[in-house]
Amino acid sequence: VLEGTGSVATYTIITVAPAGFEKYTPYAFVVLQVDNTDLRISGFMPNITTPDDLPVGTKAKITGFDDRGIIIEKQ
């Protein structure tokens, strides 16, 4: 069983969203390196506007799943 915690491996900040995601902008699409595994999971991180908001290596956790996909939040 995975704990769902890890660190941000890379990401991109979305300011012009695809159809259906306009109400969520800005957000980051994040690749999370899951702790104690070789597994990387991609997901949605809300309220990220600049690279200063999310340095690579930031600790984060999977907090849920909805119409956006996997939801990841900073710890």
N, C-alpha and C positions, 0 to 999 in steps of 0.2 A: 504494500500500500504506500503510495507516494503522499508526502505531506503537502505538496503544492507550493513549496517555497523555493526560491532561487534568486538568481541575479540576472539583470538585464544584459543580454549578450549584444543586442543591436536593436534598432527601432527606426521607424520613420514617422514623422509628424504629419498628420493629414489635416489640411486646412480647407481643401476643396474636396468634399466627400462625394462618393458615388451615390446614385439615386437611392433614397431610403435611409441614408445615414446623415443627411444634412443637419438634423437637429442635434447631433452629437459632437459636431466640430467645435473647437479643435480637439483632436485625440491622437494618441500614438498607437500604431500597430507594432507590437513588441514581440521580440523573440526572447523567451525566458529560458535560461539554463537552469534546469531543475536540480536542486541540491542532491548530492550523493548519487547521481546517475549520469549517464551520457546523453540523456534525453533533453531535447529542446522543444518547447511548446510555443506556438505563436498565439497571440490574443490581443484584446482591446484594452487600452488603458486610458480612462477619461481624463480630461482637464490638463493635458500636456500641451503647452503653447510654444515653448522654446527649448532648445537643447539644454539650457541651464536648469530646466525643470526635471530633467531625467538623464543624469550622467550614466554612461555605460558602467555597469557594475553595481548599480543601485539594487538593493535588496527589495524583493517584491514577492507577492503571494497571489495565487489563484483564489478568487473569492466567489466565483459563480459562473453561470452560463445562462445566456438569454438570446434574444434575436440578433445581438451583435456578435455572438460567439462566446469564446472563453473570456471572462473578465479578470483582469490582472490589476492589482493595486499596489502602490508603494507601501512598504512596511514602516 
